[in-house]
Amino acid sequence: MLKYFLLWFPMLFIAIVNGTARDLWYKKYITELTARQLSTFSLLLLLGIYMFFIVRKFPPASAMQALLTGVCWMLLTLGFEFGFGLYRGHTWAQLLEDYNILKGHLWLLIPLWLICAPYLFFSMQK
């Protein structure tokens, strides 16, 4: 599992580049909510490509290991996101706002994708 832990760190880089692209490129042309929605979908795609190649190059030993890898990646992501957000002075309410599907925020799809994708890609190889 150590290798999957280490393979999470490039995902952090991918997410930062994705958010930077949103902030510097297209956010000024569309609404904040639309920019965040577009950013969420582009991150789902980028992470999906990355995880697909990771699972192909370093296949989990079992379906259970693939699922545990996804859970690990999701927990690391949420830990970083909330930890860094709180460190930067955001409130819990501000941090949780991105998860409010009823208001059009789609960020909840990211942790769900992180859990499911390794198992999905592992299953596709069989």
Backbone bond lengths (Angstrom), bond angles and torsions (degrees), N, CA, C in turn:
res aa  C-N    CA-C-N  psi(-1)  N-CA   C-N-CA  omega(-1)  CA-C   N-CA-C  phi
1 M - - - 1.459 - - 1.529 111.58 -
2 L 1.328 117.57 -19.50 1.460 120.17 -179.52 1.524 111.12 -59.53
3 K 1.331 117.16 -40.32 1.469 118.83 -179.05 1.522 110.58 -65.03
4 Y 1.327 118.20 -36.95 1.464 120.27 178.81 1.527 110.84 -70.18
5 F 1.329 116.67 -33.68 1.458 120.92 173.61 1.530 109.38 -60.42
6 L 1.315 116.76 -48.60 1.468 121.29 -179.28 1.526 111.56 -66.37
7 L 1.326 116.73 -33.43 1.461 120.44 179.96 1.533 112.68 -73.62
8 W 1.318 116.83 -7.38 1.468 120.41 173.99 1.528 111.00 -72.16
9 F 1.322 118.54 -33.11 1.461 121.32 -173.11 1.528 113.92 -60.23
10 P 1.331 120.39 -38.57 1.471 118.20 173.85 1.535 112.71 -61.15
11 M 1.327 117.86 -27.56 1.463 120.25 176.75 1.524 110.43 -64.01
12 L 1.307 116.08 -36.48 1.459 121.10 176.63 1.529 109.34 -61.17
13 F 1.310 116.63 -45.28 1.464 121.60 178.08 1.534 110.54 -61.85
14 I 1.323 117.10 -44.46 1.468 121.94 178.86 1.530 110.06 -58.76
15 A 1.323 116.60 -44.32 1.465 121.10 -179.36 1.528 111.48 -65.30
16 I 1.326 117.04 -40.10 1.467 120.39 179.29 1.523 110.48 -65.87
17 V 1.318 117.30 -44.00 1.467 120.62 178.25 1.528 110.21 -62.83
18 N 1.323 116.91 -41.78 1.459 121.52 178.84 1.528 110.81 -61.51
19 G 1.321 117.39 -46.34 1.462 120.69 178.89 1.518 112.60 -66.28
20 T 1.318 116.39 -36.28 1.461 120.67 177.54 1.522 110.55 -65.63
21 A 1.322 116.40 -41.70 1.469 120.33 177.13 1.526 110.15 -59.92
22 R 1.314 116.47 -42.90 1.471 120.27 177.99 1.522 110.22 -59.56
23 D 1.315 116.40 -50.50 1.465 120.42 -174.87 1.517 113.60 -68.40
24 L 1.324 117.35 -35.53 1.461 120.22 -175.76 1.523 114.61 -94.08
25 W 1.324 117.01 -17.78 1.447 118.75 -171.47 1.526 112.68 -111.81
26 Y 1.322 118.20 -71.03 1.458 118.90 -167.77 1.521 115.23 -103.43
27 K 1.313 118.81 -8.85 1.465 121.52 -178.29 1.528 111.87 -61.35
28 K 1.306 117.51 -32.26 1.464 120.63 -177.28 1.532 112.72 -74.59
29 Y 1.330 117.69 -12.48 1.460 121.13 -177.83 1.528 114.06 -100.94
30 I 1.323 116.93 -12.27 1.468 121.30 -177.83 1.525 109.06 -136.03
31 T 1.312 116.64 172.39 1.461 119.62 -179.45 1.538 110.35 -68.61
32 E 1.308 115.12 160.71 1.465 121.23 179.04 1.532 110.78 -57.75
33 L 1.330 116.71 -46.00 1.465 120.39 -178.72 1.527 110.75 -63.53
34 T 1.313 117.51 -45.12 1.460 120.86 179.60 1.527 110.54 -62.98
35 A 1.328 116.53 -40.26 1.470 120.26 177.96 1.524 110.81 -62.02
36 R 1.327 116.93 -41.36 1.471 120.20 179.12 1.527 111.05 -68.28
37 Q 1.319 117.07 -37.72 1.462 120.14 177.62 1.523 110.78 -64.93
38 L 1.312 116.60 -45.98 1.461 120.99 177.90 1.527 111.00 -61.85
39 S 1.313 115.89 -41.38 1.460 121.58 178.35 1.530 111.17 -63.55
40 T 1.312 116.56 -38.27 1.463 120.15 177.93 1.523 110.31 -63.37
41 F 1.327 116.76 -45.32 1.470 119.49 -179.46 1.526 111.81 -67.28
42 S 1.319 117.10 -38.95 1.468 118.29 178.26 1.525 110.55 -66.95
43 L 1.331 117.14 -35.84 1.467 119.10 177.66 1.528 110.97 -69.16
44 L 1.320 117.33 -38.57 1.470 119.75 175.50 1.530 109.93 -57.30
45 L 1.314 116.58 -44.37 1.462 121.18 179.97 1.528 111.54 -65.32
46 L 1.331 116.57 -49.37 1.468 120.20 -178.46 1.525 112.14 -62.94
47 L 1.327 116.37 -43.89 1.466 119.21 177.94 1.522 110.97 -66.21
48 G 1.322 116.25 -37.23 1.461 119.93 177.97 1.519 111.76 -60.88
49 I 1.321 116.33 -44.58 1.473 120.36 178.07 1.525 109.74 -61.60
50 Y 1.321 116.13 -47.33 1.464 120.23 -179.70 1.527 111.24 -60.78
51 M 1.340 117.40 -48.48 1.466 120.34 -177.66 1.526 111.39 -66.14
52 F 1.321 117.52 -35.13 1.463 120.86 177.19 1.529 110.24 -57.89
53 F 1.322 116.01 -48.68 1.460 119.49 -179.14 1.523 112.28 -69.57
54 I 1.315 117.69 -33.67 1.471 120.73 177.30 1.528 109.96 -64.24
55 V 1.322 116.31 -46.70 1.468 120.01 -178.46 1.528 110.64 -66.58
56 R 1.327 117.10 -32.71 1.474 119.62 176.12 1.520 111.61 -70.56
57 K 1.320 116.90 -43.23 1.469 121.18 -176.27 1.527 111.84 -76.19
58 F 1.319 116.27 -38.43 1.470 121.97 -178.46 1.531 108.67 -126.60
59 P 1.324 117.83 70.98 1.467 119.57 -175.05 1.530 112.16 -62.73
60 P 1.313 115.94 135.60 1.466 118.85 173.95 1.522 110.25 -60.76
61 A 1.323 115.76 153.48 1.462 121.12 -178.36 1.523 112.12 -70.81
62 S 1.330 116.47 -23.28 1.462 120.21 -176.74 1.525 109.31 -156.51
63 A 1.316 114.46 169.48 1.462 119.92 175.44 1.528 110.14 -62.22
64 M 1.327 116.50 -38.13 1.464 120.34 179.27 1.529 110.89 -63.29
65 Q 1.330 117.55 -40.75 1.459 119.88 178.24 1.532 110.32 -66.56
66 A 1.305 117.86 -36.44 1.464 120.82 176.81 1.525 110.34 -63.09
67 L 1.324 116.24 -43.39 1.462 120.31 178.46 1.525 110.97 -65.70
68 L 1.326 117.43 -42.69 1.468 120.72 178.50 1.530 111.34 -65.14
69 T 1.309 116.89 -34.77 1.462 120.67 175.73 1.524 109.69 -61.59
70 G 1.311 116.68 -45.82 1.462 121.00 177.93 1.516 112.55 -60.74
71 V 1.321 116.39 -42.69 1.468 120.34 178.29 1.525 109.89 -63.66
72 C 1.319 116.60 -42.83 1.460 121.43 178.34 1.524 110.65 -60.07
73 W 1.324 117.23 -47.81 1.465 121.32 -179.88 1.526 111.15 -62.50
74 M 1.326 116.68 -38.98 1.459 120.02 178.85 1.527 110.67 -65.88
75 L 1.335 117.31 -44.48 1.464 120.61 -179.89 1.531 111.69 -65.18
76 L 1.322 117.00 -40.58 1.462 119.99 176.70 1.524 110.94 -62.20
77 T 1.316 116.17 -42.06 1.466 120.75 -179.39 1.522 110.76 -65.08
78 L 1.314 117.12 -48.48 1.463 119.82 179.79 1.524 111.14 -64.89
79 G 1.325 116.77 -40.10 1.459 120.03 177.42 1.517 111.75 -60.29
80 F 1.329 115.95 -44.33 1.464 119.58 178.57 1.524 110.49 -66.27
81 E 1.323 116.07 -48.07 1.461 120.42 -176.02 1.532 111.84 -59.70
82 F 1.310 116.82 -49.67 1.459 119.65 -177.96 1.526 111.35 -74.61
83 G 1.324 116.66 -39.07 1.463 119.52 178.34 1.510 112.14 -62.44
84 F 1.327 116.87 -47.79 1.460 121.34 -179.96 1.526 110.76 -68.21
85 G 1.324 116.18 -38.95 1.469 120.14 178.29 1.520 111.94 -62.25
86 L 1.329 116.55 -44.51 1.469 120.00 178.08 1.529 110.52 -66.22
87 Y 1.321 116.84 -39.00 1.461 121.40 177.56 1.535 110.84 -60.10
88 R 1.328 116.46 -37.65 1.465 121.15 179.59 1.520 112.61 -78.51
89 G 1.327 117.99 -1.07 1.456 121.13 175.27 1.507 115.88 96.14
90 H 1.315 117.67 8.19 1.459 120.20 176.94 1.526 109.59 -75.11
91 T 1.323 115.92 149.52 1.462 120.68 176.56 1.525 109.28 -86.40
92 W 1.325 115.59 165.34 1.463 119.83 175.84 1.525 110.14 -59.58
93 A 1.332 116.77 -40.25 1.468 120.60 -179.83 1.529 110.49 -60.58
94 Q 1.325 117.57 -42.52 1.464 120.93 178.47 1.523 110.87 -64.38
95 L 1.311 116.36 -42.34 1.461 119.85 -178.55 1.529 111.76 -67.49
96 L 1.309 116.33 -38.54 1.467 120.27 -178.08 1.527 112.58 -76.55
97 E 1.329 117.23 -17.61 1.468 120.76 -179.51 1.532 111.68 -57.89
98 D 1.322 117.77 -35.81 1.466 120.99 -179.75 1.526 112.71 -65.39
99 Y 1.314 117.42 -14.22 1.461 122.08 -179.26 1.527 112.87 -98.21
100 N 1.319 117.44 1.59 1.459 121.90 -176.57 1.528 110.22 -82.84
101 I 1.301 115.39 91.01 1.470 122.62 -179.33 1.534 110.81 -60.05
102 L 1.323 117.09 -34.82 1.466 121.05 -177.65 1.531 112.17 -64.25
103 K 1.324 116.96 -21.49 1.467 120.96 177.28 1.531 111.69 -101.36
104 G 1.322 116.79 11.77 1.454 120.81 176.41 1.519 115.22 89.48
105 H 1.324 116.35 3.48 1.466 119.68 178.54 1.525 108.53 -82.23
106 L 1.310 116.36 131.33 1.463 121.25 -171.93 1.523 114.18 -112.75
107 W 1.322 117.38 7.16 1.466 120.55 -173.68 1.529 112.39 -58.37
108 L 1.298 118.43 -24.79 1.468 122.40 178.02 1.528 111.28 -56.41
109 L 1.322 116.80 -26.52 1.465 120.19 179.32 1.531 112.14 -64.47
110 I 1.330 117.13 -28.25 1.469 120.12 -178.04 1.528 111.23 -65.12
111 P 1.342 119.73 -56.07 1.476 117.15 179.27 1.529 112.88 -62.96
112 L 1.326 117.21 -33.61 1.470 119.00 177.09 1.533 110.69 -64.44
113 W 1.314 117.33 -40.43 1.463 121.98 178.41 1.523 110.47 -66.20
114 L 1.327 116.58 -39.85 1.465 119.80 179.08 1.528 111.63 -61.97
115 I 1.310 116.85 -35.31 1.472 120.29 177.98 1.525 110.69 -71.76
116 C 1.314 116.61 -46.06 1.472 121.31 -170.86 1.527 114.50 -80.64
117 A 1.318 117.72 -37.03 1.467 120.69 -170.08 1.528 114.46 -58.85
118 P 1.339 120.17 -46.94 1.468 117.41 -179.83 1.536 112.67 -58.88
119 Y 1.322 116.28 -40.48 1.459 120.25 178.44 1.530 110.63 -66.56
120 L 1.327 116.36 -43.98 1.461 121.34 178.91 1.529 110.83 -59.76
121 F 1.310 116.98 -49.36 1.474 120.80 -178.14 1.531 111.18 -68.14
122 F 1.321 116.78 -34.43 1.471 120.41 175.76 1.528 109.21 -63.79
123 S 1.326 116.08 -45.31 1.473 120.67 -178.82 1.514 111.51 -65.36
124 M 1.321 117.93 -33.26 1.465 121.19 179.71 1.527 111.85 -66.78
125 Q 1.323 116.52 -25.18 1.463 119.81 -179.47 1.520 112.41 -76.04
126 K 1.285 117.28 -19.91 1.475 120.78 -176.95 1.501 111.57 -80.39
